[in-house]
Amino acid sequence: MKSRKKQIIVVGDRLLVRPDKGGKKSSGGLYLPPSVTEKQEVRGGVVVEVGPGIPVGNPDDNEEPWSKTEQNLRYIPLQAEIGDYTLFLNKAAIPITVEGIDYVIVPQSAILILIRDDMDALTI
């Protein structure tokens, strides 16, 4: 993902998520500040960038990895796609700010659900 001046490269099995902001309304009609919603166990947000996936070694390679100059890395791709809405475990999220925009880095293992706006999918 390219921001205004920097390129953000997500590595491994991680996702870059733009989390929902606070200020949501409680069931009693009160508006909750961001500090309250950030302490919740589960948060939501939009997937902005996806890492390449989980690296997989090649069982046919019998050579030492340091003896090769060229690496043929293969990855198991992640299920998440850019634009998906996700619910994730807040405890596993790492907050970062890039050029004034707040994001969280979330490992795939902390993702609980993905909601994809797919026009061809059947409705539940």
Phi and psi in degrees as a GROMACS rama.xvg file:
@    title "Ramachandran Plot"
@    xaxis  label "Phi"
@    yaxis  label "Psi"
@TYPE xy
-104.262  127.284  LYS-2
-92.3723  -162.565  SER-3
-60.357  -42.4745  ARG-4
-128.104  -14.4643  LYS-5
-120.681  153.426  LYS-6
-105.833  129.27  GLN-7
-102.776  119.684  ILE-8
-113.116  117.191  ILE-9
-90.4123  132.618  VAL-10
-108.801  155.606  VAL-11
63.0939  -141.177  GLY-12
-99.2047  44.072  ASP-13
-114.126  158.905  ARG-14
-123.926  146.612  LEU-15
-102.202  121.027  LEU-16
-122.895  136.125  VAL-17
-93.4591  103.938  ARG-18
-70.8306  154.99  PRO-19
-62.1663  145.222  ASP-20
-81.579  162.118  LYS-21
-73.7098  -161.583  GLY-22
83.7195  18.6262  GLY-23
-78.9725  158.157  LYS-24
-90.234  134.235  LYS-25
-78.5671  171.766  SER-26
-64.2647  -23.1135  SER-27
-87.0371  -0.152422  GLY-28
94.6959  4.63763  GLY-29
-88.6955  144.139  LEU-30
-87.1362  129.032  TYR-31
-94.2112  132.337  LEU-32
-72.5269  161.536  PRO-33
-56.5863  -33.4397  PRO-34
-62.4134  -28.6173  SER-35
-78.4213  -46.0925  VAL-36
-69.162  -27.816  THR-37
-70.6835  -18.7322  GLU-38
-90.2643  -0.839406  LYS-39
-69.9613  153.746  GLN-40
-69.1883  -35.5864  GLU-41
-119.688  132.726  VAL-42
-127.447  168.156  ARG-43
-127.653  162.454  GLY-44
-179.53  177.505  GLY-45
-102.331  133.445  VAL-46
-72.8069  123.634  VAL-47
-101.22  -34.6253  VAL-48
-151.75  150.172  GLU-49
-126.487  136.05  VAL-50
-70.4961  171.649  GLY-51
-69.3424  -22.6439  PRO-52
125.079  -161.885  GLY-53
-91.7828  121.597  ILE-54
-67.179  140.652  PRO-55
-124.324  132.22  VAL-56
-78.6411  157.497  GLY-57
-94.9677  117.448  ASN-58
-66.2984  -16.3411  PRO-59
-80.6887  -12.3865  ASP-60
-79.1439  113.029  ASP-61
-103.699  -3.67491  ASN-62
-86.9735  162.248  GLU-63
-71.6306  137.083  GLU-64
-62.5137  -27.8831  PRO-65
-78.9124  -12.0294  TRP-66
-82.7246  -14.4083  SER-67
-96.2714  144.854  LYS-68
-93.0537  -28.796  THR-69
-103.942  129.609  GLU-70
-111.104  131.09  GLN-71
-102.771  79.4313  ASN-72
-77.3139  138.051  LEU-73
-120.972  151.078  ARG-74
-130.627  146.506  TYR-75
-86.0022  115.232  ILE-76
-67.1427  155.113  PRO-77
-82.486  157.777  LEU-78
-76.3128  -29.6127  GLN-79
-71.4501  147.685  ALA-80
-127.862  156.11  GLU-81
-60.2076  132.654  ILE-82
98.9537  -13.2149  GLY-83
-66.6568  147.665  ASP-84
-94.6852  133.557  TYR-85
-128.77  146.906  THR-86
-106.785  131.297  LEU-87
-139.165  160.864  PHE-88
-75.749  119.347  LEU-89
-64.3582  -30.4519  ASN-90
-61.156  -31.0501  LYS-91
-90.1738  -9.34541  ALA-92
-80.9513  140.862  ALA-93
-112.611  114.353  ILE-94
-77.0795  139.193  PRO-95
-139.772  160.054  ILE-96
-128.786  125.622  THR-97
-123.137  119.163  VAL-98
50.783  42.22  GLU-99
81.3144  3.50146  GLY-100
-107.938  130.12  ILE-101
-85.8216  133.127  ASP-102
-134.45  169.888  TYR-103
-132.856  144.493  VAL-104
-98.8801  124.965  ILE-105
-125.755  127.173  VAL-106
-72.4271  151.645  PRO-107
-56.2817  -32.9824  GLN-108
-65.1763  -18.1065  SER-109
-92.6525  -3.4008  ALA-110
-78.4892  127.715  ILE-111
-94.8027  -39.312  LEU-112
-157.851  149.447  ILE-113
-119.492  136.48  LEU-114
-117.937  117.772  ILE-115
-113.69  133.966  ARG-116
-87.8492  87.2551  ASP-117
-113.015  114.887  ASP-118
-68.7406  -26.2529  MET-119
-85.84  -11.9468  ASP-120
-74.9997  153.801  ALA-121
-75.8202  146.023  LEU-122
-81.8814  148.217  THR-123
